[in-house]
Amino acid sequence: RSIEALAALQEGDVSAALKAVAKAWKDPKAVRPDVASWLWIVEARAAMLQGRYGAARTAFDRLDAFGARTGLVSARWRAAVGRAEIYLAKNKSADAERAFSEAEALLDEERSSVLFPSRLAALPHARTQAARQYASLVFDHNPRRAVEILERHQRRRLRGFARIARVDALPPQRRAQWDAAAVEYADLRDTFDRLEAGRWGESPATAMQTEAQKRDVEAEVRESFDRAITALDDESPIERGLGAIPQDTLRIGAHRIIDGWIGYAADHDTFHAKRLLPPADQTSAKAIAQSLLRTFEPQIAENNRLIIAAYDEVAQIDFHSLPFGEMPLLASHVITYATATPHLTSKQPSSNGVLIIRDPDGSLPAARDAASLIERSLAKQDLNVIRLAGTSVTRRALLAAPEVDRWHWAGHARPTEPSLFELGSSRLPVSESAHLTVGDVLAFQNAPREVVLAACETAPANATNLDLPRAFLLAGSQTVVATRRPVRDVDAKALAAAMYEPEAPKGLADALRYAQLKLMKHKGDWTTFRAMVP
């Protein structure tokens, strides 16, 4: 009945939706708590469509109280967003802003989705829509707050997928600990839900007895969940704001909101934000990207380094190749791309040298040549070089690799099988017909501070959730060079050789720009490479 009600509501048949809800409530003891929450959502949404905002508010308030009583944070979040939308419909902007703020705060309490990935898969669209509504509401009077809402939404979303990936990569003993705790949690949660479902229509005396039982089970549920989440060692809060921006660096970004796109430019001291092209002119991602550069041209010209924070379809644009004046933007700026990656750990600079991983499956002579050039160049600079090549490049060897300043991967990359947290990503083939995956990288204890993934499509343009660069950044790396598209062997070799020349700058993003400018002069494909940062 609940599915029938939701389907009818989706089709706009309010009457059929409410009839299905009424039928479902005829046997209240058969209504589990998670189903009950959807029935109240249908009631509330149907009432809004009919303009009965008082009835909608009552339904959302019941949903909120129910979520608080049963520990279903997602129910409370939907209730808060629903109240915000009612206020918007009634032109009560200040009340709507408060309700959206309550909804965002509730997301910080929502941790159990990592135990049930299907819940996480069901919510991204609703949460993205709510974040855009909230940002649209506050942009005109508090543009920085609007941008921070959208940036934090991206970080929270990515960490949710990263948690699931980390579970898949736990070593056997910790995975067994996780699985046992997760099963225990699910069983206790089921008991809790059955007790709650039995409350419909109870006498006051029976209700008090049930409530006491529920409190005991709830305490066990929370302890069980804490044991499970401890296995991930992941309790760091999602960062608020835009983070620290270094001197001589400008961060520019573009975000979609309900009625178009907004852009911003922020440096160490100042913040500017504007609406970009009118909706009628926002015909392509490239047009929006070019509008961002035009809008903040004065600020861009005043800085030598740019951090590009672009999401959704605009993230596919190679900003470094767009014209700025008479030359590509890269000609005048060192450019990195922000990924909304919340650090799970942090890496400090060291002097442990470079690990060069050369052609693991033995099928790429150009990669072997590039690695040899790099090794000779680094030897002349008295830098420590560690080599892994061919059959010695095993998954176990990489997971146990010593801590170094930089990894340089010279080999192939392969597309992954689609999964909840990896859509369109890549994996790195190693010997023994194995692969280094996103989950493996997230499990690294000694992630390198810098990473070069000189292979085809290591940050593919169609990756929507987690990819290899984001996994390295989540594990603690500071900068990752990756490719958006297939790259010719000759270009990968030339770029790698230039990055490690004695004259090249030492920082990875600076060295990449140095090499790209050399490749540009020789008409090579320099645009597919980009430096990615948290």
N, C-alpha and C positions, 0 to 999 in steps of 0.2 A: 504493500500500500504506500509506503514512503517513497519508493522508486516511482510508482504511478503518479503520486502527487508532484514529485519533482519534475517528471517528464511533462505533465500537464502545464505546470507553471512555466517551464522553459518554452513551451509552445504558445504561451499567452492565454491559455484557457483557465482563467482564475476559478470559475465555478467548478470545473472538474477537479482541480487541485484541492479545493476545500472539501469537496465530497469525499475524495480519497483520504484526506486527513481525518475526517469525521469517522469513516469506516475503521481506520487504524485504531482510533481511540476507543472503539466499542469493547475491545478486550485489553484494558490497560496493563494487566499483569504480563501480557505477552510483549509489551513494548520495552525493549532494552534502552538503556540511557543514551547510547549513541544514536539510535533510531529516534528517540524522543526529541533529541536536539534538532534533527532535520525536520520533524513535523512542526516544531515551533518556528523554525526558519521559514518553512512554506507558509504557515499562517501569517507571519509578519510580512513577508514579501507580497503575498496576495493582498493583504490589507493596504499596503503602500500603493500597489497598482490601482486599487479602488479609491485611493485618496482618503482612506480611513486611518489617519496617522496616529490617533489615540489608541486604536486597537493594535496597530503595528508596534507602538511603543510598549504596550502591555505585554505583547508576545515576546519582544526582545528582552524586556525586564525579567520575564519568567525564564527565558533562556539563560540570561546572565546568572540569576540566582541558582538555577539548576547546575550550570557549569561550576560555580563556586562550591556547591554542595558535593558534586561528584568528582571534582578535580579535573574536569575537561576544559583545559585552557582554551582550546580551539573554539569551544562553544561560547565562552566569554568574549573571545576576540570577535567572533561574528556578531555577537550582540552589540558590542561597542561600535563596530563599523555600521551596523544597522541603525543605531541611534544617531550616529553622525550623518547618515544619509537622510534620515527624517528631518534633522535640523537644517540640512542643506535645502531640502524641498520646501521648508517653511521660512527660508532666508534668514536663519539664525546662525550666522557665520561663527560667532564667538563660541556658541555652544557646540557647533560641529567641530571646531578646532579642538576643544577640550575632549570631546569623545574620540576623535582620531588619536589624540595624544595618549588617552587611556588604552586604546587598542594597540598602539606601538609598544607601550610599556608591558603589556601582557605577552608580547612575543618573546621578551627576554625570559619569561617563566616557562615557555614552551620548549621542553627538552625531550619529551618522550617520543617525538616523531622519529627519532633515530632508532627506536626499538621497533617501530612499525613504518617502514619506508613507504607503504602505500598511502599513508596519511600525508606524508611530505609531498608525494606526487600529486595529490588532489588539491593542494592549496596554493601553489605558486601563482597561478593566474589571479586568484582572488586577492592575494597579498600584494601583488604588483599593482592591481587596479586600485586597491585602497591606498597604497603609498602615493600613487599618482594623484588621486583625489585630494589627499592630505596636502601634498606639495602644491597643487593648483590653488588650494584654498589659502595658503599662507604666503604664496610667492609675492604678491603685490605689496604686502606690508612687511614681510620678513624673508627676503630672497635667500639669504644665507641658510636660514632654517629649512627652507624648501629643498635646497641642494643637499643639505646634510641628511634629510629624511630619505632622499632617493639614494644617496651613496650608502647609507647604513642598510637600506633594504637590500642592495646588491651584496654587501658583505655578509649579511645574515643569511641570504639565500645560498651563497656559495659555501658557507661553513656548514650548512645543513647537509649538502651533498657530500662535503668532505668527511663529515662524521661517518656517514654510511660507508664511504670508500675505506676509511680507516678500519672499520669493523671487519671488512673483507680481508684486510691485510694483516690482522693481528697474528702474531706467532701462535703455534698450536696451544700452548698452555694458557695464554691469556684469552685466546678465542674460546677455549673450553669454559673458562671462567665467565666470559661474556655470555655465551650461549646458555649456561646454567642460570645465570642471573636473569636473562631475558625471558626464559621459559617460566621461571618462578614469578617474575613480574606479571607475565601474561595470565598465569593461573590465578594469582591474587586479584588482578584487575577484573577477571571474569567473575570471581566470587563477589567482589565489591559491586559489580554491575547487576548481578542477580539480586543482591540484597536491595539495591536501589529500585530495580524493576518491581520487586514485591511490595513496595511502599504504596503504590497507587491504590487508594481506597482503604487503607488500613485504619483500624481504630486508633485513637490517641495512645492508649497503653501499649499496643503492639508496635506502633510507630516509634515510641521511645526505646523499646527493647531493640528494634532493628537499628536505630540510630547508634546505640551503644556498640552493637556488633560491627557496624560500619566503621566506627572510630578505631576499633581494634584492627580491623583489616586494613584500613587506610594507613595506619602507622606501619604495618608490615609492608604495604605497597611502596611507601616512600623509602623505607630501608632497603628493600629489594632493588628499587631503581637506582639508589645511590651506589649500591654495590656494582651494578652493571655499568653505570657511567664512569665510575672510577677506573675501570679497565681501559678507558680511552685517554685518561690523563688530560682531559680537555674541559676546563672550566673557566677559561679566560673570557672576559666580557667582550662584546662587540664594540669596537672603538666608535666613539661619537666624534662628530666634526670631520674636518678634512685632513687631520693629521698635521705634523710639522712640515713646513715647506722651506727648504734651504734658501739662503740668500742667492741672488742672481738666478732664481728659478721661478717660473710661472707655471701654475697648474691651470689648464683650461679644460672645460668639459661640456658635454651636451647630454641632456636628459629629456625623455618624452614625458609630458604631463597630459592631463585630460584633453586640453584644447590646443595642443601643438608641442613645440619644443622650446626649452629654455637653455641658455648657455651661460657659463660663468668663467671668470678669470680671477685667480687668487694668487697672491705672492706672500712673502713673509709678513707684510704689513697691511695689505689692502685686499678688498674683495669687491668685485663688480659682477653684476648679473643682469641679463636682459632676455626678453623674449626674442627668439630668432625669427626666421621668415614667417610671414602670415601663413596660416594653415593651407590656403589655396596655393601658395608657392612652394610648399614642402613636398615637392614631387619626387625627390630621390634622396638617398642617404648622402650622396656626394654633394648635392645642393645644400643640405643642412650643414655638412662639414665646412664647405666653403663659406657659408654664412657665418659660422663660428669664427673663422680666421678673420674675415672682414670686420666683424663686430668688435673684436678685441685686438685689432691690428696695432694700435698705439702701445698697448701693454706688452704685446708679443715683441715689438721692436725694442723695448727697453730691457729685455732679458736675453741671456745667452742660452738658457736651458729651458726646455718645455717638458711638462708632464701632461700627456693627453689622457683624459678620463672620459671616454665615450662608450656608450652602452647601446644595447639593442642593435638595430641595423647600422647605426653610425659606427659601431665598433669594427665593422668590416673595412672601413676606409683607411687606406695608407696615408695618413696625414703627412708623413715625412716627404711624400712625393708630390703633394699639392703645391701649386705655385704660390710663392710669397714674394711679391715684387716680380723680378724677371727670372728668378731661379726657384728650384724646389725649396721647400721649407728647410730641409736637411742641410742645405748649403750654408745657412746662417745660424742654425741651432742644433744643440745636442738634444735628441728627442727620445723620451721613454714613454711607455704606455702603461697606465695604471690598470690594475686588474680587479680591484675591490677585494683583494685577498687579505683576510685577517690573519696575522701571524699567529701560529700556534706555538712557535718557539722563535728565538732570535739568534742570529749568527754575528759573531764579532770577527773583525779582520784578524788574519793570522799570517804566518810566513811559511806555510806548509807546502807551497808549490802548486803544481798543476797535475791532475790526473788525465791522461790522454787515453781514450778508449777507441781502439782502431778496428774497424771492419770486422765485427764479431762473427758474421757468417761467411766471411771470406769471398764475397761476391762483388766487392766494390773496389777495384784497383785505384780509382781516383781518390777514394777516402784514405787508402794506405799512403798514397803519395802526399796528400795534404798533411797527414799526421807526421810523416817524416820531415816535411818542411818545418812544421811547428817545433818538433823536437830539436832540430838543428838550431833554430833561431833561439829557443829558450836556453839551450846549452851555452850559446855565446853570451847570454845575459846572466850566467851563473845562477839560474833559477832551478829549483828542485823539480824534477820531472819523474812521475810515476807512470809506467806504461802497462796497459792491458790490451792484448791483441788476440784476434782469432779465437781459438777454442778456450783460451784462459778467461774470456769474458763470459762468465757464467752469472746467473742471477744471484747465486750465493756469494760470489766474489764481489759483486757490486753492492749488495746489502751490507757486506762486512768491510767495504772499502775504508781506508784511513781518512781522517779528516784532512781536507785540502782546501786551498782558497778557491780553486776553480776546477770544474769538470769540462772537458771538451769531448763531445761525442762526434766521431767521424764514422758514419755508417748509415744504415737504412732506418726508416721508421715505417710502421705498418698501421693501417686503420684498426680500431678496436671494434669488437662486437657491441652493438647498441645495448645500453643498460640504463638504469634509472639515473645514475650520476655521471655517466660518460656518454654523451651523444655527439658523435662525429669526432671523437678524440683519436689520439694515436698511441701506440706502444712501441717500445724499442726491442727489436729482435736480438737475442743473445745466442750463445752456443747451446747445444743440446736441445734445439727446437723449442726453446723457452722464450719468454718475453719479460721485459721490465715494464710494469704497468703503473698506472696512476696510484693504485693502492699500495704498491711496493714503495714508490717514492714517498708517499705520506708516512710510511713506517720508518723512514731513515732516521737513525740516531745521529749520523754525522753528515748531514746535508752540506754540500759545498756552498760557500758564500756566493759564488758566481757560477753560471752554467752556460755553456754553448751547445746547442742542439743543432749541429750542422747536418741535417737530414731533411728529406722532403716532408712538408706539412706537419711539422712538430707542434705547431699551434694553428691547426686548420681553420679556415675562415668559417666553416660550418659548425665548429664546436660551440655548444650552447651552455654546457655546465662546467664540468671539470676537464682540463686538459693537462698535458705534462708540465708546461711552464707554471701553471697555477699550483700544481701539486708540489713542485720544487719550492715555490714561494711559500706555500703553506707549511712546508717542512722546515723553513728557516732561511732559504736562499734569499739574497737581496736583489739580484738582477739575473734574468734569464734571456739569452738571445735565442730566438726560435724563428721558424719560417711559416708563412701563411699559405704558401702554395708549393707545388713541385719546383725544385731548383736544379739547374743543369750542373753536372759534375764539374765542368770547367769553372763555373761561377762560384760554387762552394769552395773549390780549391783555392781560387784567387783571393776570395774574401778571407778565408782562414789564414792564408799566408800573410796577407797584409795586416791582419789584426795583431799578429805576434812579431812584427818587425821591431827592431830596437827603437825606431823613431816613433812608433805608435804610442798613443797615450796609455797609461796603465789602467785606468778605470774601464770597465767593460763597455759601458754605453759610449764612452768617448772613443775607445778603440774600434767599436763597430762603425761609428760615424766616419772615422778616418779611413777604414777599409771600404765603406760604401762610396765615399767620394772618389776613391781610386777606381773602384769598379764602374762608377758612373762615367768616368773619362774614357774607359775602354768599352763602353756600350754594353756592359754586362747587366744582368737583372739584379739590381741592388735593392729593388723595392720590396721584395718578398721577406726580407729580414727585418726584424724589429726587436728592440730591447724592452723587456717587460719587467715591471716592478710591482710591489704590493699596492 
